[in-house]
Amino acid sequence: MKTLTPQLAEAFGERIGPTVGFLFRARERMQKLGFAHDDRLYQAVVAAQDAMYTLRIHLHYASVPTGTGQAPPKPPDPMPSSRNDPT
């Protein structure tokens, strides 16, 4: 299965960051202007902001080299057992 490298995930997240901020501010402005919660445009902005924010969070975790988005490091090889040693 292919996945983004941590460096690509970080670059992707940085690229969409301003858009996430724009949508957040647009949502706040619409709330201050009194848009109804059932207004289709308001709902579209809310859905877009929620989706982009979720994507940004997933990209953040994928960008952490030893963090949540990555496989855990391999454990060290166990010490040889003395029971298996013929000497």
NULUMPA-260057 format. One record per atom (N, C-alpha, C, O, CB): z, y, x; atom name; residue number from 1. Coordinates in nm, 4 decimals, m for minus. Glycine has a CB too. Layout:
BEGIN
(rec (Z, Y, X), 'CA', NUM)
...
//
This chain:
BEGIN
(rec (0.0000, m0.1176, 0.0840), 'N', 1)
(rec (0.0000, 0.0000, 0.0000), 'CA', 1)
(rec (0.0000, 0.1248, 0.0891), 'C', 1)
(rec (0.0811, 0.1363, 0.1810), 'O', 1)
(rec (0.1221, m0.0007, m0.0959), 'CB', 1)
(rec (m0.0895, 0.2155, 0.0615), 'N', 2)
(rec (m0.0966, 0.3385, 0.1411), 'CA', 2)
(rec (0.0026, 0.4414, 0.0876), 'C', 2)
(rec (0.0314, 0.4464, m0.0320), 'O', 2)
(rec (m0.2403, 0.3965, 0.1399), 'CB', 2)
(rec (0.0538, 0.5228, 0.1786), 'N', 3)
(rec (0.1447, 0.6298, 0.1417), 'CA', 3)
(rec (0.1228, 0.7461, 0.2384), 'C', 3)
(rec (0.0595, 0.7298, 0.3427), 'O', 3)
(rec (0.2936, 0.5812, 0.1438), 'CB', 3)
(rec (0.1743, 0.8608, 0.2038), 'N', 4)
(rec (0.1620, 0.9768, 0.2914), 'CA', 4)
(rec (0.2579, 0.9643, 0.4089), 'C', 4)
(rec (0.3678, 0.9105, 0.3957), 'O', 4)
(rec (0.1890, 1.1068, 0.2138), 'CB', 4)
(rec (0.2154, 1.0140, 0.5221), 'N', 5)
(rec (0.3075, 1.0230, 0.6348), 'CA', 5)
(rec (0.4084, 1.1338, 0.6033), 'C', 5)
(rec (0.3804, 1.2205, 0.5205), 'O', 5)
(rec (0.2309, 1.0514, 0.7700), 'CB', 5)
(rec (0.5241, 1.1321, 0.6676), 'N', 6)
(rec (0.6191, 1.2402, 0.6441), 'CA', 6)
(rec (0.5594, 1.3787, 0.6719), 'C', 6)
(rec (0.5914, 1.4754, 0.6028), 'O', 6)
(rec (0.7418, 1.2196, 0.7301), 'CB', 6)
(rec (0.4733, 1.3876, 0.7723), 'N', 7)
(rec (0.4120, 1.5171, 0.8058), 'CA', 7)
(rec (0.3173, 1.5629, 0.6944), 'C', 7)
(rec (0.3165, 1.6806, 0.6583), 'O', 7)
(rec (0.3355, 1.5077, 0.9402), 'CB', 7)
(rec (0.2384, 1.4713, 0.6406), 'N', 8)
(rec (0.1472, 1.5079, 0.5312), 'CA', 8)
(rec (0.2234, 1.5422, 0.4044), 'C', 8)
(rec (0.1856, 1.6346, 0.3323), 'O', 8)
(rec (0.0490, 1.3941, 0.5032), 'CB', 8)
(rec (0.3305, 1.4686, 0.3764), 'N', 9)
(rec (0.4118, 1.4984, 0.2585), 'CA', 9)
(rec (0.4732, 1.6374, 0.2704), 'C', 9)
(rec (0.4785, 1.7121, 0.1727), 'O', 9)
(rec (0.5223, 1.3922, 0.2404), 'CB', 9)
(rec (0.5195, 1.6717, 0.3899), 'N', 10)
(rec (0.5774, 1.8049, 0.4106), 'CA', 10)
(rec (0.4723, 1.9138, 0.3917), 'C', 10)
(rec (0.4983, 2.0149, 0.3265), 'O', 10)
(rec (0.6393, 1.8154, 0.5510), 'CB', 10)
(rec (0.3542, 1.8933, 0.4484), 'N', 11)
(rec (0.2467, 1.9920, 0.4348), 'CA', 11)
(rec (0.2040, 2.0066, 0.2890), 'C', 11)
(rec (0.1808, 2.1180, 0.2422), 'O', 11)
(rec (0.1260, 1.9522, 0.5214), 'CB', 11)
(rec (0.1936, 1.8966, 0.2181), 'N', 12)
(rec (0.1566, 1.8973, 0.0765), 'CA', 12)
(rec (0.2618, 1.9754, m0.0024), 'C', 12)
(rec (0.2279, 2.0602, m0.0850), 'O', 12)
(rec (0.1427, 1.7516, 0.0216), 'CB', 12)
(rec (0.3896, 1.9463, 0.0234), 'N', 13)
(rec (0.4977, 2.0152, m0.0465), 'CA', 13)
(rec (0.4992, 2.1644, m0.0195), 'C', 13)
(rec (0.5230, 2.2441, m0.1103), 'O', 13)
(rec (0.6299, 1.9560, m0.0073), 'CB', 13)
(rec (0.4737, 2.2027, 0.1052), 'N', 14)
(rec (0.4689, 2.3456, 0.1392), 'CA', 14)
(rec (0.3524, 2.4141, 0.0680), 'C', 14)
(rec (0.3621, 2.5299, 0.0273), 'O', 14)
(rec (0.4563, 2.3646, 0.2922), 'CB', 14)
(rec (0.2436, 2.3414, 0.0541), 'N', 15)
(rec (0.1239, 2.3980, m0.0100), 'CA', 15)
(rec (0.1457, 2.4259, m0.1578), 'C', 15)
(rec (0.0967, 2.5263, m0.2092), 'O', 15)
(rec (0.0058, 2.3039, 0.0070), 'CB', 15)
(rec (0.2189, 2.3381, m0.2276), 'N', 16)
(rec (0.2386, 2.3590, m0.3708), 'CA', 16)
(rec (0.3634, 2.4411, m0.4025), 'C', 16)
(rec (0.3836, 2.4814, m0.5171), 'O', 16)
(rec (0.2471, 2.2259, m0.4408), 'CB', 16)
(rec (0.4467, 2.4659, m0.3023), 'N', 17)
(rec (0.5696, 2.5420, m0.3247), 'CA', 17)
(rec (0.5488, 2.6755, m0.3947), 'C', 17)
(rec (0.6200, 2.7044, m0.4909), 'O', 17)
(rec (0.6370, 2.5660, m0.1947), 'CB', 17)
(rec (0.4534, 2.7589, m0.3501), 'N', 18)
(rec (0.4317, 2.8867, m0.4185), 'CA', 18)
(rec (0.3919, 2.8708, m0.5655), 'C', 18)
(rec (0.4296, 2.9531, m0.6489), 'O', 18)
(rec (0.3252, 2.9651, m0.3463), 'CB', 18)
(rec (0.3173, 2.7671, m0.5972), 'N', 19)
(rec (0.2769, 2.7445, m0.7359), 'CA', 19)
(rec (0.3972, 2.7068, m0.8209), 'C', 19)
(rec (0.4085, 2.7503, m0.9355), 'O', 19)
(rec (0.1695, 2.6349, m0.7440), 'CB', 19)
(rec (0.4873, 2.6260, m0.7654), 'N', 20)
(rec (0.6096, 2.5906, m0.8367), 'CA', 20)
(rec (0.6894, 2.7173, m0.8666), 'C', 20)
(rec (0.7402, 2.7348, m0.9773), 'O', 20)
(rec (0.6948, 2.4902, m0.7542), 'CB', 20)
(rec (0.6998, 2.8047, m0.7680), 'N', 21)
(rec (0.7703, 2.9315, m0.7872), 'CA', 21)
(rec (0.7040, 3.0190, m0.8914), 'C', 21)
(rec (0.7721, 3.0795, m0.9742), 'O', 21)
(rec (0.7790, 3.0066, m0.6568), 'CB', 21)
(rec (0.5712, 3.0264, m0.8885), 'N', 22)
(rec (0.4977, 3.1047, m0.9869), 'CA', 22)
(rec (0.5251, 3.0537, m1.1286), 'C', 22)
(rec (0.5520, 3.1324, m1.2193), 'O', 22)
(rec (0.3472, 3.1003, m0.9569), 'CB', 22)
(rec (0.5182, 2.9227, m1.1466), 'N', 23)
(rec (0.5407, 2.8654, m1.2799), 'CA', 23)
(rec (0.6852, 2.8874, m1.3260), 'C', 23)
(rec (0.7093, 2.9108, m1.4444), 'O', 23)
(rec (0.5078, 2.7149, m1.2795), 'CB', 23)
(rec (0.7802, 2.8800, m1.2344), 'N', 24)
(rec (0.9200, 2.9070, m1.2683), 'CA', 24)
(rec (0.9357, 3.0509, m1.3178), 'C', 24)
(rec (1.0006, 3.0754, m1.4195), 'O', 24)
(rec (1.0115, 2.8817, m1.1461), 'CB', 24)
(rec (0.8764, 3.1450, m1.2457), 'N', 25)
(rec (0.8860, 3.2863, m1.2854), 'CA', 25)
(rec (0.8122, 3.3115, m1.4165), 'C', 25)
(rec (0.8592, 3.3893, m1.4995), 'O', 25)
(rec (0.8291, 3.3774, m1.1749), 'CB', 25)
(rec (0.6976, 3.2469, m1.4364), 'N', 26)
(rec (0.6232, 3.2618, m1.5615), 'CA', 26)
(rec (0.7069, 3.2130, m1.6792), 'C', 26)
(rec (0.7105, 3.2765, m1.7846), 'O', 26)
(rec (0.4898, 3.1846, m1.5550), 'CB', 26)
(rec (0.7735, 3.1008, m1.6605), 'N', 27)
(rec (0.8597, 3.0464, m1.7667), 'CA', 27)
(rec (0.9725, 3.1435, m1.7988), 'C', 27)
(rec (1.0016, 3.1690, m1.9156), 'O', 27)
(rec (0.9179, 2.9093, m1.7253), 'CB', 27)
(rec (1.0361, 3.1978, m1.6948), 'N', 28)
(rec (1.1441, 3.2949, m1.7167), 'CA', 28)
(rec (1.0938, 3.4182, m1.7900), 'C', 28)
(rec (1.1589, 3.4665, m1.8827), 'O', 28)
(rec (1.2070, 3.3361, m1.5833), 'CB', 28)
(rec (0.9778, 3.4696, m1.7490), 'N', 29)
(rec (0.9216, 3.5886, m1.8155), 'CA', 29)
(rec (0.8924, 3.5614, m1.9619), 'C', 29)
(rec (0.9204, 3.6443, m2.0485), 'O', 29)
(rec (0.7933, 3.6341, m1.7448), 'CB', 29)
(rec (0.8360, 3.4449, m1.9886), 'N', 30)
(rec (0.8042, 3.4097, m2.1269), 'CA', 30)
(rec (0.9315, 3.3990, m2.2107), 'C', 30)
(rec (0.9320, 3.4381, m2.3274), 'O', 30)
(rec (0.7257, 3.2774, m2.1321), 'CB', 30)
(rec (1.0388, 3.3466, m2.1527), 'N', 31)
(rec (1.1655, 3.3390, m2.2244), 'CA', 31)
(rec (1.2186, 3.4793, m2.2526), 'C', 31)
(rec (1.2651, 3.5069, m2.3632), 'O', 31)
(rec (1.2687, 3.2576, m2.1439), 'CB', 31)
(rec (1.2118, 3.5681, m2.1529), 'N', 32)
(rec (1.2599, 3.7053, m2.1717), 'CA', 32)
(rec (1.1767, 3.7814, m2.2743), 'C', 32)
(rec (1.2291, 3.8665, m2.3461), 'O', 32)
(rec (1.2587, 3.7799, m2.0391), 'CB', 32)
(rec (1.0480, 3.7513, m2.2814), 'N', 33)
(rec (0.9606, 3.8166, m2.3795), 'CA', 33)
(rec (0.9788, 3.7599, m2.5199), 'C', 33)
(rec (0.9273, 3.8159, m2.6167), 'O', 33)
(rec (0.8154, 3.8024, m2.3374), 'CB', 33)
(rec (1.0508, 3.6505, m2.5311), 'N', 34)
(rec (1.0806, 3.5952, m2.6624), 'CA', 34)
(rec (0.9804, 3.4945, m2.7153), 'C', 34)
(rec (0.9700, 3.4753, m2.8364), 'O', 34)
(rec (1.0918, 3.7041, m2.7583), 'CB', 34)
(rec (0.9059, 3.4294, m2.6256), 'N', 35)
(rec (0.8143, 3.3258, m2.6721), 'CA', 35)
(rec (0.8947, 3.2182, m2.7451), 'C', 35)
(rec (1.0028, 3.1795, m2.7006), 'O', 35)
(rec (0.7337, 3.2643, m2.5532), 'CB', 35)
(rec (0.8420, 3.1714, m2.8553), 'N', 36)
(rec (0.9069, 3.0636, m2.9297), 'CA', 36)
(rec (0.8969, 2.9341, m2.8499), 'C', 36)
(rec (0.7987, 2.9106, m2.7794), 'O', 36)
(rec (0.8428, 3.0465, m3.0704), 'CB', 36)
(rec (0.9987, 2.8512, m2.8619), 'N', 37)
(rec (0.9989, 2.7255, m2.7881), 'CA', 37)
(rec (0.8907, 2.6296, m2.8367), 'C', 37)
(rec (0.8553, 2.5354, m2.7658), 'O', 37)
(rec (1.1344, 2.6595, m2.7992), 'CB', 37)
(rec (0.8386, 2.6523, m2.9553), 'N', 38)
(rec (0.7304, 2.5665, m3.0050), 'CA', 38)
(rec (0.5916, 2.6278, m2.9823), 'C', 38)
(rec (0.4913, 2.5726, m3.0276), 'O', 38)
(rec (0.7505, 2.5392, m3.1535), 'CB', 38)
(rec (0.5858, 2.7421, m2.9121), 'N', 39)
(rec (0.4569, 2.8033, m2.8782), 'CA', 39)
(rec (0.3817, 2.7115, m2.7815), 'C', 39)
(rec (0.4392, 2.6636, m2.6838), 'O', 39)
(rec (0.4769, 2.9455, m2.8155), 'CB', 39)
(rec (0.2552, 2.6875, m2.8085), 'N', 40)
(rec (0.1780, 2.5922, m2.7275), 'CA', 40)
(rec (0.1622, 2.6390, m2.5832), 'C', 40)
(rec (0.1681, 2.5573, m2.4913), 'O', 40)
(rec (0.0406, 2.5702, m2.7893), 'CB', 40)
(rec (0.1423, 2.7672, m2.5620), 'N', 41)
(rec (0.1291, 2.8188, m2.4259), 'CA', 41)
(rec (0.2613, 2.8036, m2.3499), 'C', 41)
(rec (0.2626, 2.7612, m2.2343), 'O', 41)
(rec (0.0849, 2.9669, m2.4282), 'CB', 41)
(rec (0.3721, 2.8384, m2.4157), 'N', 42)
(rec (0.5035, 2.8226, m2.3530), 'CA', 42)
(rec (0.5281, 2.6762, m2.3180), 'C', 42)
(rec (0.5740, 2.6461, m2.2078), 'O', 42)
(rec (0.6150, 2.8751, m2.4462), 'CB', 42)
(rec (0.4985, 2.5856, m2.4096), 'N', 43)
(rec (0.5177, 2.4432, m2.3842), 'CA', 43)
(rec (0.4318, 2.3951, m2.2676), 'C', 43)
(rec (0.4754, 2.3110, m2.1889), 'O', 43)
(rec (0.4853, 2.3626, m2.5095), 'CB', 43)
(rec (0.3102, 2.4480, m2.2562), 'N', 44)
(rec (0.2219, 2.4090, m2.1452), 'CA', 44)
(rec (0.2787, 2.4574, m2.0122), 'C', 44)
(rec (0.2740, 2.3846, m1.9130), 'O', 44)
(rec (0.0795, 2.4660, m2.1661), 'CB', 44)
(rec (0.3319, 2.5783, m2.0089), 'N', 45)
(rec (0.3923, 2.6308, m1.8857), 'CA', 45)
(rec (0.5156, 2.5481, m1.8485), 'C', 45)
(rec (0.5351, 2.5151, m1.7315), 'O', 45)
(rec (0.4307, 2.7806, m1.9027), 'CB', 45)
(rec (0.5977, 2.5149, m1.9463), 'N', 46)
(rec (0.7173, 2.4333, m1.9211), 'CA', 46)
(rec (0.6766, 2.2967, m1.8662), 'C', 46)
(rec (0.7348, 2.2497, m1.7684), 'O', 46)
(rec (0.8012, 2.4165, m2.0510), 'CB', 46)
(rec (0.5777, 2.2328, m1.9277), 'N', 47)
(rec (0.5330, 2.1006, m1.8820), 'CA', 47)
(rec (0.4762, 2.1081, m1.7407), 'C', 47)
(rec (0.5036, 2.0213, m1.6578), 'O', 47)
(rec (0.4275, 2.0432, m1.9780), 'CB', 47)
(rec (0.3969, 2.2121, m1.7130), 'N', 48)
(rec (0.3382, 2.2278, m1.5798), 'CA', 48)
(rec (0.4470, 2.2524, m1.4752), 'C', 48)
(rec (0.4437, 2.1938, m1.3670), 'O', 48)
(rec (0.2365, 2.3438, m1.5790), 'CB', 48)
(rec (0.5422, 2.3380, m1.5072), 'N', 49)
(rec (0.6501, 2.3675, m1.4124), 'CA', 49)
(rec (0.7348, 2.2434, m1.3870), 'C', 49)
(rec (0.7700, 2.2150, m1.2725), 'O', 49)
(rec (0.7385, 2.4822, m1.4650), 'CB', 49)
(rec (0.7675, 2.1700, m1.4913), 'N', 50)
(rec (0.8463, 2.0472, m1.4740), 'CA', 50)
(rec (0.7721, 1.9448, m1.3883), 'C', 50)
(rec (0.8316, 1.8834, m1.2997), 'O', 50)
(rec (0.8801, 1.9859, m1.6107), 'CB', 50)
(rec (0.6437, 1.9264, m1.4138), 'N', 51)
(rec (0.5648, 1.8283, m1.3383), 'CA', 51)
(rec (0.5511, 1.8702, m1.1921), 'C', 51)
(rec (0.5675, 1.7874, m1.1025), 'O', 51)
(rec (0.4256, 1.8112, m1.4014), 'CB', 51)
(rec (0.5213, 1.9968, m1.1672), 'N', 52)
(rec (0.5053, 2.0433, m1.0299), 'CA', 52)
(rec (0.6373, 2.0388, m0.9532), 'C', 52)
(rec (0.6392, 2.0061, m0.8346), 'O', 52)
(rec (0.4494, 2.1849, m1.0287), 'CB', 52)
(rec (0.7474, 2.0715, m1.0207), 'N', 53)
(rec (0.8777, 2.0657, m0.9558), 'CA', 53)
(rec (0.9116, 1.9210, m0.9194), 'C', 53)
(rec (0.9604, 1.8939, m0.8097), 'O', 53)
(rec (0.9868, 2.1258, m1.0472), 'CB', 53)
(rec (0.8856, 1.8290, m1.0114), 'N', 54)
(rec (0.9106, 1.6873, m0.9847), 'CA', 54)
(rec (0.8274, 1.6391, m0.8665), 'C', 54)
(rec (0.8778, 1.5677, m0.7798), 'O', 54)
(rec (0.8797, 1.6027, m1.1092), 'CB', 54)
(rec (0.7003, 1.6779, m0.8628), 'N', 55)
(rec (0.6141, 1.6419, m0.7505), 'CA', 55)
(rec (0.6699, 1.6985, m0.6208), 'C', 55)
(rec (0.6721, 1.6293, m0.5190), 'O', 55)
(rec (0.4707, 1.6925, m0.7735), 'CB', 55)
(rec (0.7144, 1.8219, m0.6232), 'N', 56)
(rec (0.7684, 1.8871, m0.5025), 'CA', 56)
(rec (0.8918, 1.8129, m0.4514), 'C', 56)
(rec (0.9081, 1.7965, m0.3305), 'O', 56)
(rec (0.8040, 2.0349, m0.5318), 'CB', 56)
(rec (0.9778, 1.7685, m0.5412), 'N', 57)
(rec (1.0975, 1.6943, m0.5019), 'CA', 57)
(rec (1.0589, 1.5606, m0.4395), 'C', 57)
(rec (1.1141, 1.5224, m0.3363), 'O', 57)
(rec (1.1899, 1.6722, m0.6233), 'CB', 57)
(rec (0.9641, 1.4887, m0.5014), 'N', 58)
(rec (0.9192, 1.3612, m0.4452), 'CA', 58)
(rec (0.8577, 1.3814, m0.3067), 'C', 58)
(rec (0.8796, 1.3003, m0.2167), 'O', 58)
(rec (0.8175, 1.2939, m0.5391), 'CB', 58)
(rec (0.7821, 1.4877, m0.2896), 'N', 59)
(rec (0.7231, 1.5164, m0.1594), 'CA', 59)
(rec (0.8308, 1.5495, m0.0563), 'C', 59)
(rec (0.8206, 1.5105, 0.0600), 'O', 59)
(rec (0.6235, 1.6320, m0.1707), 'CB', 59)
(rec (0.9328, 1.6208, m0.0995), 'N', 60)
(rec (1.0419, 1.6525, m0.0068), 'CA', 60)
(rec (1.1057, 1.5242, 0.0453), 'C', 60)
(rec (1.1232, 1.5081, 0.1661), 'O', 60)
(rec (1.1481, 1.7413, m0.0757), 'CB', 60)
(rec (1.1404, 1.4337, m0.0446), 'N', 61)
(rec (1.2046, 1.3096, m0.0015), 'CA', 61)
(rec (1.1108, 1.2245, 0.0831), 'C', 61)
(rec (1.1557, 1.1553, 0.1744), 'O', 61)
(rec (1.2521, 1.2299, m0.1225), 'CB', 61)
(rec (0.9812, 1.2286, 0.0538), 'N', 62)
(rec (0.8850, 1.1529, 0.1346), 'CA', 62)
(rec (0.8678, 1.2151, 0.2732), 'C', 62)
(rec (0.8226, 1.1479, 0.3659), 'O', 62)
(rec (0.7493, 1.1460, 0.0631), 'CB', 62)
(rec (0.9034, 1.3426, 0.2880), 'N', 63)
(rec (0.8853, 1.4100, 0.4168), 'CA', 63)
(rec (1.0018, 1.3883, 0.5124), 'C', 63)
(rec (0.9911, 1.4212, 0.6306), 'O', 63)
(rec (0.8659, 1.5575, 0.3949), 'CB', 63)
(rec (1.1117, 1.3340, 0.4641), 'N', 64)
(rec (1.2282, 1.3110, 0.5491), 'CA', 64)
(rec (1.2067, 1.1792, 0.6230), 'C', 64)
(rec (1.2044, 1.0736, 0.5598), 'O', 64)
(rec (1.3613, 1.3084, 0.4650), 'CB', 64)
(rec (1.1908, 1.1829, 0.7566), 'N', 65)
(rec (1.1549, 1.0622, 0.8312), 'CA', 65)
(rec (1.2493, 0.9442, 0.8115), 'C', 65)
(rec (1.2034, 0.8300, 0.8072), 'O', 65)
(rec (1.1487, 1.0943, 0.9753), 'CB', 65)
(rec (1.3772, 0.9677, 0.7996), 'N', 66)
(rec (1.4706, 0.8561, 0.7807), 'CA', 66)
(rec (1.5437, 0.8692, 0.6483), 'C', 66)
(rec (1.6546, 0.8185, 0.6321), 'O', 66)
(rec (1.5716, 0.8497, 0.8962), 'CB', 66)
(rec (1.4809, 0.9372, 0.5545), 'N', 67)
(rec (1.5482, 0.9656, 0.4288), 'CA', 67)
(rec (1.5072, 0.8749, 0.3150), 'C', 67)
(rec (1.4601, 0.7631, 0.3359), 'O', 67)
(rec (1.5235, 1.1054, 0.3902), 'CB', 67)
(rec (1.5255, 0.9243, 0.1961), 'N', 68)
(rec (1.5087, 0.8480, 0.0741), 'CA', 68)
(rec (1.3687, 0.7920, 0.0569), 'C', 68)
(rec (1.3531, 0.6825, 0.0030), 'O', 68)
(rec (1.5426, 0.9329, m0.0428), 'CB', 68)
(rec (1.2680, 0.8629, 0.1006), 'N', 69)
(rec (1.1315, 0.8192, 0.0764), 'CA', 69)
(rec (1.0778, 0.7174, 0.1739), 'C', 69)
(rec (0.9617, 0.6777, 0.1633), 'O', 69)
(rec (1.0438, 0.9347, 0.0772), 'CB', 69)
(rec (1.1582, 0.6740, 0.2683), 'N', 70)
(rec (1.1090, 0.5848, 0.3727), 'CA', 70)
(rec (1.1814, 0.4505, 0.3691), 'C', 70)
(rec (1.2912, 0.4388, 0.3148), 'O', 70)
(rec (1.1255, 0.6498, 0.5100), 'CB', 70)
(rec (1.1185, 0.3513, 0.4271), 'N', 71)
(rec (1.1822, 0.2203, 0.4408), 'CA', 71)
(rec (1.2977, 0.2320, 0.5401), 'C', 71)
(rec (1.2894, 0.3091, 0.6356), 'O', 71)
(rec (1.0792, 0.1120, 0.4875), 'CB', 71)
(rec (1.4041, 0.1570, 0.5186), 'N', 72)
(rec (1.5159, 0.1653, 0.6136), 'CA', 72)
(rec (1.4751, 0.1129, 0.7499), 'C', 72)
(rec (1.3867, 0.0277, 0.7595), 'O', 72)
(rec (1.6371, 0.0869, 0.5617), 'CB', 72)
(rec (1.5378, 0.1623, 0.8550), 'N', 73)
(rec (1.5036, 0.1130, 0.9887), 'CA', 73)
(rec (1.5383, m0.0356, 0.9999), 'C', 73)
(rec (1.6292, m0.0848, 0.9330), 'O', 73)
(rec (1.5780, 0.1945, 1.0982), 'CB', 73)
(rec (1.4648, m0.1052, 1.0847), 'N', 74)
(rec (1.4909, m0.2475, 1.1051), 'CA', 74)
(rec (1.6234, m0.2645, 1.1786), 'C', 74)
(rec (1.6522, m0.1908, 1.2729), 'O', 74)
(rec (1.3752, m0.3147, 1.1843), 'CB', 74)
(rec (1.7044, m0.3621, 1.1356), 'N', 75)
(rec (1.8311, m0.3835, 1.2063), 'CA', 75)
(rec (1.8046, m0.4432, 1.3439), 'C', 75)
(rec (1.7016, m0.5072, 1.3647), 'O', 75)
(rec (1.9249, m0.4759, 1.1246), 'CB', 75)
(rec (1.8956, m0.4230, 1.4373), 'N', 76)
(rec (1.8766, m0.4819, 1.5704), 'CA', 76)
(rec (1.8798, m0.6342, 1.5610), 'C', 76)
(rec (1.9379, m0.6908, 1.4684), 'O', 76)
(rec (1.9856, m0.4317, 1.6691), 'CB', 76)
(rec (1.8166, m0.6992, 1.6579), 'N', 77)
(rec (1.8194, m0.8452, 1.6627), 'CA', 77)
(rec (1.9634, m0.8915, 1.6804), 'C', 77)
(rec (2.0384, m0.8344, 1.7594), 'O', 77)
(rec (1.7295, m0.8993, 1.7776), 'CB', 77)
(rec (2.0017, m0.9955, 1.6063), 'N', 78)
(rec (2.1398, m1.0426, 1.6204), 'CA', 78)
(rec (2.1626, m1.1035, 1.7588), 'C', 78)
(rec (2.0699, m1.1505, 1.8248), 'O', 78)
(rec (2.1728, m1.1460, 1.5109), 'CB', 78)
(rec (2.2848, m1.1008, 1.7986), 'N', 79)
(rec (2.3224, m1.1625, 1.9277), 'CA', 79)
(rec (2.2988, m1.3135, 1.9168), 'C', 79)
(rec (2.3227, m1.3714, 1.8108), 'O', 79)
(rec (2.4739, m1.1312, 1.9654), 'CB', 79)
(rec (2.2526, m1.3778, 2.0239), 'N', 80)
(rec (2.2348, m1.5236, 2.0168), 'CA', 80)
(rec (2.3684, m1.5914, 1.9928), 'C', 80)
(rec (2.4710, m1.5533, 2.0492), 'O', 80)
(rec (2.1700, m1.5778, 2.1464), 'CB', 80)
(rec (2.3646, m1.6910, 1.9089), 'N', 81)
(rec (2.4866, m1.7636, 1.8768), 'CA', 81)
(rec (2.5220, m1.8592, 1.9910), 'C', 81)
(rec (2.4345, m1.9249, 2.0475), 'O', 81)
(rec (2.4705, m1.8410, 1.7439), 'CB', 81)
(rec (2.6490, m1.8662, 2.0236), 'N', 82)
(rec (2.6911, m1.9565, 2.1319), 'CA', 82)
(rec (2.6787, m2.1029, 2.0892), 'C', 82)
(rec (2.6720, m2.1915, 2.1743), 'O', 82)
(rec (2.8366, m1.9260, 2.1740), 'CB', 82)
(rec (2.6756, m2.1290, 1.9572), 'N', 83)
(rec (2.6605, m2.2674, 1.9109), 'CA', 83)
(rec (2.5219, m2.3227, 1.9451), 'C', 83)
(rec (2.5074, m2.4430, 1.9669), 'O', 83)
(rec (2.6843, m2.2756, 1.7592), 'CB', 83)
(rec (2.4214, m2.2375, 1.9500), 'N', 84)
(rec (2.2864, m2.2805, 1.9790), 'CA', 84)
(rec (2.2590, m2.2908, 2.1289), 'C', 84)
(rec (2.1533, m2.3395, 2.1690), 'O', 84)
(rec (2.1886, m2.1861, 1.9156), 'CB', 84)
(rec (2.3517, m2.2460, 2.2112), 'N', 85)
(rec (2.3334, m2.2461, 2.3559), 'CA', 85)
(rec (2.3695, m2.3857, 2.4106), 'C', 85)
(rec (2.4846, m2.4280, 2.3995), 'O', 85)
(rec (2.4214, m2.1343, 2.4235), 'CB', 85)
(rec (2.2710, m2.4583, 2.4700), 'N', 86)
(rec (2.2990, m2.5943, 2.5158), 'CA', 86)
(rec (2.3898, m2.6001, 2.6382), 'C', 86)
(rec (2.4300, m2.7098, 2.6769), 'O', 86)
(rec (2.1703, m2.6642, 2.5467), 'CB', 86)
(rec (2.4237, m2.4898, 2.6999), 'N', 87)
(rec (2.5074, m2.4956, 2.8196), 'CA', 87)
(rec (2.6525, m2.5015, 2.7907), 'C', 87)
(rec (2.7336, m2.5067, 2.8831), 'O', 87)
(rec (2.4816, m2.3803, 2.9052), 'CB', 87)
//
